[in-house]
Amino acid sequence: MAILKTCARLWADDLDQALPLLEELTGERPHLRLGFEAVGLAAVGDFLVVAGPAEERAKYSHASATVVVDDLDTLRTTLKATGATLTTPVTDGPTGRFLYARHPGGAGVEYVQWHPELVSRILRD
């Protein structure tokens, strides 16, 4: 199992207002932009912006980072073996499969295994 990318989460009221500064700071355009439930998501550089009403963003605030891995099943085994708690089981999402875990010590992380075409487009280009 390998970590392919790590994104720090940024919380914003409005995605369109949040993106120009991040584009300027990173020198990149968003490589991923989509809606998920009642929030908007955009990935720019090593940031994942979660935007929308505060009460909707709060549903995802238990994770401080999004980590893209190449094998979610192996990761799940490793997490359980090391005492992590799965707070959201493996679930299908718009970019692939994901889970949420609380590490020993309390850190909350979202782990995602992207669809192969996303890995090719975003990480291999």
mmCIF file of the C-alpha atoms, coordinates in Angstrom:
data_MODEL
# 
_entry.id   MODEL 
# 
loop_
_atom_site.group_PDB 
_atom_site.id 
_atom_site.type_symbol 
_atom_site.label_atom_id 
_atom_site.label_alt_id 
_atom_site.label_comp_id 
_atom_site.label_asym_id 
_atom_site.label_entity_id 
_atom_site.label_seq_id 
_atom_site.pdbx_PDB_ins_code 
_atom_site.Cartn_x 
_atom_site.Cartn_y 
_atom_site.Cartn_z 
_atom_site.occupancy 
_atom_site.B_iso_or_equiv 
_atom_site.pdbx_formal_charge 
_atom_site.auth_seq_id 
_atom_site.auth_comp_id 
_atom_site.auth_asym_id 
_atom_site.auth_atom_id 
_atom_site.pdbx_PDB_model_num 
ATOM 1   C CA . MET A 1 1   ? 0.000   0.000  0.000   1.00 0.00 ? 1   MET A CA 1 
ATOM 2   C CA . ALA A 1 2   ? 1.351   3.412  -0.937  1.00 0.00 ? 2   ALA A CA 1 
ATOM 3   C CA . ILE A 1 3   ? 0.239   6.972  -0.317  1.00 0.00 ? 3   ILE A CA 1 
ATOM 4   C CA . LEU A 1 4   ? -0.090  8.694  -3.685  1.00 0.00 ? 4   LEU A CA 1 
ATOM 5   C CA . LYS A 1 5   ? -1.128  12.217 -2.584  1.00 0.00 ? 5   LYS A CA 1 
ATOM 6   C CA . THR A 1 6   ? -2.047  14.085 0.576   1.00 0.00 ? 6   THR A CA 1 
ATOM 7   C CA . CYS A 1 7   ? -4.338  17.121 0.603   1.00 0.00 ? 7   CYS A CA 1 
ATOM 8   C CA . ALA A 1 8   ? -4.783  19.543 3.474   1.00 0.00 ? 8   ALA A CA 1 
ATOM 9   C CA . ARG A 1 9   ? -8.434  20.461 3.874   1.00 0.00 ? 9   ARG A CA 1 
ATOM 10  C CA . LEU A 1 10  ? -9.497  24.083 3.685   1.00 0.00 ? 10  LEU A CA 1 
ATOM 11  C CA . TRP A 1 11  ? -13.006 25.131 4.699   1.00 0.00 ? 11  TRP A CA 1 
ATOM 12  C CA . ALA A 1 12  ? -14.752 27.883 2.749   1.00 0.00 ? 12  ALA A CA 1 
ATOM 13  C CA . ASP A 1 13  ? -18.178 29.441 2.456   1.00 0.00 ? 13  ASP A CA 1 
ATOM 14  C CA . ASP A 1 14  ? -17.877 29.945 -1.308  1.00 0.00 ? 14  ASP A CA 1 
ATOM 15  C CA . LEU A 1 15  ? -15.771 27.804 -3.642  1.00 0.00 ? 15  LEU A CA 1 
ATOM 16  C CA . ASP A 1 16  ? -15.550 30.375 -6.441  1.00 0.00 ? 16  ASP A CA 1 
ATOM 17  C CA . GLN A 1 17  ? -14.244 33.012 -4.033  1.00 0.00 ? 17  GLN A CA 1 
ATOM 18  C CA . ALA A 1 18  ? -11.731 30.629 -2.432  1.00 0.00 ? 18  ALA A CA 1 
ATOM 19  C CA . LEU A 1 19  ? -10.097 29.348 -5.610  1.00 0.00 ? 19  LEU A CA 1 
ATOM 20  C CA . PRO A 1 20  ? -8.378  32.423 -7.144  1.00 0.00 ? 20  PRO A CA 1 
ATOM 21  C CA . LEU A 1 21  ? -5.969  32.895 -4.234  1.00 0.00 ? 21  LEU A CA 1 
ATOM 22  C CA . LEU A 1 22  ? -5.110  29.181 -4.148  1.00 0.00 ? 22  LEU A CA 1 
ATOM 23  C CA . GLU A 1 23  ? -4.535  29.221 -7.904  1.00 0.00 ? 23  GLU A CA 1 
ATOM 24  C CA . GLU A 1 24  ? -2.188  32.179 -7.461  1.00 0.00 ? 24  GLU A CA 1 
ATOM 25  C CA . LEU A 1 25  ? -0.322  30.563 -4.556  1.00 0.00 ? 25  LEU A CA 1 
ATOM 26  C CA . THR A 1 26  ? 0.081   27.156 -6.191  1.00 0.00 ? 26  THR A CA 1 
ATOM 27  C CA . GLY A 1 27  ? 0.430   28.251 -9.801  1.00 0.00 ? 27  GLY A CA 1 
ATOM 28  C CA . GLU A 1 28  ? -2.161  25.618 -10.694 1.00 0.00 ? 28  GLU A CA 1 
ATOM 29  C CA . ARG A 1 29  ? -5.770  25.396 -11.777 1.00 0.00 ? 29  ARG A CA 1 
ATOM 30  C CA . PRO A 1 30  ? -8.066  22.965 -9.941  1.00 0.00 ? 30  PRO A CA 1 
ATOM 31  C CA . HIS A 1 31  ? -7.336  19.415 -11.062 1.00 0.00 ? 31  HIS A CA 1 
ATOM 32  C CA . LEU A 1 32  ? -10.562 18.173 -9.536  1.00 0.00 ? 32  LEU A CA 1 
ATOM 33  C CA . ARG A 1 33  ? -13.857 19.957 -8.985  1.00 0.00 ? 33  ARG A CA 1 
ATOM 34  C CA . LEU A 1 34  ? -17.193 18.379 -8.105  1.00 0.00 ? 34  LEU A CA 1 
ATOM 35  C CA . GLY A 1 35  ? -20.215 18.475 -5.883  1.00 0.00 ? 35  GLY A CA 1 
ATOM 36  C CA . PHE A 1 36  ? -20.658 15.882 -3.168  1.00 0.00 ? 36  PHE A CA 1 
ATOM 37  C CA . GLU A 1 37  ? -23.935 15.833 -1.291  1.00 0.00 ? 37  GLU A CA 1 
ATOM 38  C CA . ALA A 1 38  ? -24.468 19.514 -0.281  1.00 0.00 ? 38  ALA A CA 1 
ATOM 39  C CA . VAL A 1 39  ? -20.848 20.741 -0.540  1.00 0.00 ? 39  VAL A CA 1 
ATOM 40  C CA . GLY A 1 40  ? -18.577 21.717 -3.377  1.00 0.00 ? 40  GLY A CA 1 
ATOM 41  C CA . LEU A 1 41  ? -15.069 20.273 -3.571  1.00 0.00 ? 41  LEU A CA 1 
ATOM 42  C CA . ALA A 1 42  ? -12.027 21.454 -5.485  1.00 0.00 ? 42  ALA A CA 1 
ATOM 43  C CA . ALA A 1 43  ? -8.456  20.186 -5.366  1.00 0.00 ? 43  ALA A CA 1 
ATOM 44  C CA . VAL A 1 44  ? -5.707  22.677 -6.174  1.00 0.00 ? 44  VAL A CA 1 
ATOM 45  C CA . GLY A 1 45  ? -2.114  21.672 -5.597  1.00 0.00 ? 45  GLY A CA 1 
ATOM 46  C CA . ASP A 1 46  ? -2.058  19.936 -2.232  1.00 0.00 ? 46  ASP A CA 1 
ATOM 47  C CA . PHE A 1 47  ? -5.251  21.557 -0.955  1.00 0.00 ? 47  PHE A CA 1 
ATOM 48  C CA . LEU A 1 48  ? -8.797  20.218 -0.962  1.00 0.00 ? 48  LEU A CA 1 
ATOM 49  C CA . VAL A 1 49  ? -11.330 23.009 -0.533  1.00 0.00 ? 49  VAL A CA 1 
ATOM 50  C CA . VAL A 1 50  ? -14.623 21.950 1.045   1.00 0.00 ? 50  VAL A CA 1 
ATOM 51  C CA . ALA A 1 51  ? -17.139 24.728 0.474   1.00 0.00 ? 51  ALA A CA 1 
ATOM 52  C CA . GLY A 1 52  ? -20.737 25.340 1.361   1.00 0.00 ? 52  GLY A CA 1 
ATOM 53  C CA . PRO A 1 53  ? -22.912 26.255 4.325   1.00 0.00 ? 53  PRO A CA 1 
ATOM 54  C CA . ALA A 1 54  ? -21.215 25.770 7.693   1.00 0.00 ? 54  ALA A CA 1 
ATOM 55  C CA . GLU A 1 55  ? -23.713 23.133 8.812   1.00 0.00 ? 55  GLU A CA 1 
ATOM 56  C CA . GLU A 1 56  ? -22.980 21.058 5.703   1.00 0.00 ? 56  GLU A CA 1 
ATOM 57  C CA . ARG A 1 57  ? -19.188 21.444 5.985   1.00 0.00 ? 57  ARG A CA 1 
ATOM 58  C CA . ALA A 1 58  ? -19.413 20.333 9.621   1.00 0.00 ? 58  ALA A CA 1 
ATOM 59  C CA . LYS A 1 59  ? -20.373 16.830 8.443   1.00 0.00 ? 59  LYS A CA 1 
ATOM 60  C CA . TYR A 1 60  ? -16.803 16.419 7.152   1.00 0.00 ? 60  TYR A CA 1 
ATOM 61  C CA . SER A 1 61  ? -14.841 18.380 9.730   1.00 0.00 ? 61  SER A CA 1 
ATOM 62  C CA . HIS A 1 62  ? -13.776 15.295 11.678  1.00 0.00 ? 62  HIS A CA 1 
ATOM 63  C CA . ALA A 1 63  ? -10.979 14.780 9.125   1.00 0.00 ? 63  ALA A CA 1 
ATOM 64  C CA . SER A 1 64  ? -8.090  17.204 8.773   1.00 0.00 ? 64  SER A CA 1 
ATOM 65  C CA . ALA A 1 65  ? -6.651  15.692 5.585   1.00 0.00 ? 65  ALA A CA 1 
ATOM 66  C CA . THR A 1 66  ? -7.575  13.649 2.554   1.00 0.00 ? 66  THR A CA 1 
ATOM 67  C CA . VAL A 1 67  ? -5.039  10.977 1.637   1.00 0.00 ? 67  VAL A CA 1 
ATOM 68  C CA . VAL A 1 68  ? -5.108  9.204  -1.721  1.00 0.00 ? 68  VAL A CA 1 
ATOM 69  C CA . VAL A 1 69  ? -3.845  5.607  -1.539  1.00 0.00 ? 69  VAL A CA 1 
ATOM 70  C CA . ASP A 1 70  ? -3.339  2.887  -4.118  1.00 0.00 ? 70  ASP A CA 1 
ATOM 71  C CA . ASP A 1 71  ? -4.997  0.067  -2.123  1.00 0.00 ? 71  ASP A CA 1 
ATOM 72  C CA . LEU A 1 72  ? -7.817  0.884  0.289   1.00 0.00 ? 72  LEU A CA 1 
ATOM 73  C CA . ASP A 1 73  ? -8.319  -2.744 1.358   1.00 0.00 ? 73  ASP A CA 1 
ATOM 74  C CA . THR A 1 74  ? -4.696  -3.158 2.478   1.00 0.00 ? 74  THR A CA 1 
ATOM 75  C CA . LEU A 1 75  ? -4.876  0.225  4.189   1.00 0.00 ? 75  LEU A CA 1 
ATOM 76  C CA . ARG A 1 76  ? -8.014  -0.815 6.090   1.00 0.00 ? 76  ARG A CA 1 
ATOM 77  C CA . THR A 1 77  ? -6.208  -3.923 7.372   1.00 0.00 ? 77  THR A CA 1 
ATOM 78  C CA . THR A 1 78  ? -3.224  -1.812 8.457   1.00 0.00 ? 78  THR A CA 1 
ATOM 79  C CA . LEU A 1 79  ? -5.449  0.725  10.202  1.00 0.00 ? 79  LEU A CA 1 
ATOM 80  C CA . LYS A 1 80  ? -7.286  -1.949 12.164  1.00 0.00 ? 80  LYS A CA 1 
ATOM 81  C CA . ALA A 1 81  ? -4.048  -3.762 13.087  1.00 0.00 ? 81  ALA A CA 1 
ATOM 82  C CA . THR A 1 82  ? -2.534  -0.571 14.478  1.00 0.00 ? 82  THR A CA 1 
ATOM 83  C CA . GLY A 1 83  ? -5.523  0.400  16.625  1.00 0.00 ? 83  GLY A CA 1 
ATOM 84  C CA . ALA A 1 84  ? -7.231  2.930  14.361  1.00 0.00 ? 84  ALA A CA 1 
ATOM 85  C CA . THR A 1 85  ? -11.032 3.116  14.390  1.00 0.00 ? 85  THR A CA 1 
ATOM 86  C CA . LEU A 1 86  ? -12.974 3.211  11.134  1.00 0.00 ? 86  LEU A CA 1 
ATOM 87  C CA . THR A 1 87  ? -15.514 5.984  11.624  1.00 0.00 ? 87  THR A CA 1 
ATOM 88  C CA . THR A 1 88  ? -16.987 5.582  8.122   1.00 0.00 ? 88  THR A CA 1 
ATOM 89  C CA . PRO A 1 89  ? -16.703 2.189  6.425   1.00 0.00 ? 89  PRO A CA 1 
ATOM 90  C CA . VAL A 1 90  ? -15.518 1.778  2.849   1.00 0.00 ? 90  VAL A CA 1 
ATOM 91  C CA . THR A 1 91  ? -18.032 3.669  0.708   1.00 0.00 ? 91  THR A CA 1 
ATOM 92  C CA . ASP A 1 92  ? -18.297 4.373  -3.017  1.00 0.00 ? 92  ASP A CA 1 
ATOM 93  C CA . GLY A 1 93  ? -17.973 8.048  -3.961  1.00 0.00 ? 93  GLY A CA 1 
ATOM 94  C CA . PRO A 1 94  ? -17.612 10.137 -7.102  1.00 0.00 ? 94  PRO A CA 1 
ATOM 95  C CA . THR A 1 95  ? -13.808 9.765  -7.250  1.00 0.00 ? 95  THR A CA 1 
ATOM 96  C CA . GLY A 1 96  ? -13.562 6.134  -6.146  1.00 0.00 ? 96  GLY A CA 1 
ATOM 97  C CA . ARG A 1 97  ? -13.847 4.415  -2.761  1.00 0.00 ? 97  ARG A CA 1 
ATOM 98  C CA . PHE A 1 98  ? -13.198 6.098  0.568   1.00 0.00 ? 98  PHE A CA 1 
ATOM 99  C CA . LEU A 1 99  ? -13.234 5.571  4.314   1.00 0.00 ? 99  LEU A CA 1 
ATOM 100 C CA . TYR A 1 100 ? -12.748 7.765  7.366   1.00 0.00 ? 100 TYR A CA 1 
ATOM 101 C CA . ALA A 1 101 ? -10.523 6.681  10.236  1.00 0.00 ? 101 ALA A CA 1 
ATOM 102 C CA . ARG A 1 102 ? -9.538  7.976  13.648  1.00 0.00 ? 102 ARG A CA 1 
ATOM 103 C CA . HIS A 1 103 ? -5.898  7.182  14.361  1.00 0.00 ? 103 HIS A CA 1 
ATOM 104 C CA . PRO A 1 104 ? -4.598  6.254  17.811  1.00 0.00 ? 104 PRO A CA 1 
ATOM 105 C CA . GLY A 1 105 ? -4.061  9.644  19.435  1.00 0.00 ? 105 GLY A CA 1 
ATOM 106 C CA . GLY A 1 106 ? -7.164  11.107 17.838  1.00 0.00 ? 106 GLY A CA 1 
ATOM 107 C CA . ALA A 1 107 ? -6.240  12.350 14.339  1.00 0.00 ? 107 ALA A CA 1 
ATOM 108 C CA . GLY A 1 108 ? -9.085  12.008 11.833  1.00 0.00 ? 108 GLY A CA 1 
ATOM 109 C CA . VAL A 1 109 ? -8.261  11.268 8.188   1.00 0.00 ? 109 VAL A CA 1 
ATOM 110 C CA . GLU A 1 110 ? -10.214 10.533 5.027   1.00 0.00 ? 110 GLU A CA 1 
ATOM 111 C CA . TYR A 1 111 ? -8.541  7.900  2.830   1.00 0.00 ? 111 TYR A CA 1 
ATOM 112 C CA . VAL A 1 112 ? -9.518  7.583  -0.832  1.00 0.00 ? 112 VAL A CA 1 
ATOM 113 C CA . GLN A 1 113 ? -8.638  5.100  -3.550  1.00 0.00 ? 113 GLN A CA 1 
ATOM 114 C CA . TRP A 1 114 ? -9.250  7.044  -6.753  1.00 0.00 ? 114 TRP A CA 1 
ATOM 115 C CA . HIS A 1 115 ? -10.609 5.522  -9.934  1.00 0.00 ? 115 HIS A CA 1 
ATOM 116 C CA . PRO A 1 116 ? -7.653  4.498  -12.165 1.00 0.00 ? 116 PRO A CA 1 
ATOM 117 C CA . GLU A 1 117 ? -8.439  7.197  -14.733 1.00 0.00 ? 117 GLU A CA 1 
ATOM 118 C CA . LEU A 1 118 ? -8.109  9.905  -12.060 1.00 0.00 ? 118 LEU A CA 1 
ATOM 119 C CA . VAL A 1 119 ? -4.753  8.503  -10.942 1.00 0.00 ? 119 VAL A CA 1 
ATOM 120 C CA . SER A 1 120 ? -3.561  8.521  -14.553 1.00 0.00 ? 120 SER A CA 1 
ATOM 121 C CA . ARG A 1 121 ? -4.873  12.013 -15.306 1.00 0.00 ? 121 ARG A CA 1 
ATOM 122 C CA . ILE A 1 122 ? -3.848  13.784 -12.121 1.00 0.00 ? 122 ILE A CA 1 
ATOM 123 C CA . LEU A 1 123 ? -0.826  11.945 -10.784 1.00 0.00 ? 123 LEU A CA 1 
ATOM 124 C CA . ARG A 1 124 ? 0.816   10.410 -13.828 1.00 0.00 ? 124 ARG A CA 1 
ATOM 125 C CA . ASP A 1 125 ? 0.587   13.343 -16.306 1.00 0.00 ? 125 ASP A CA 1 
# 
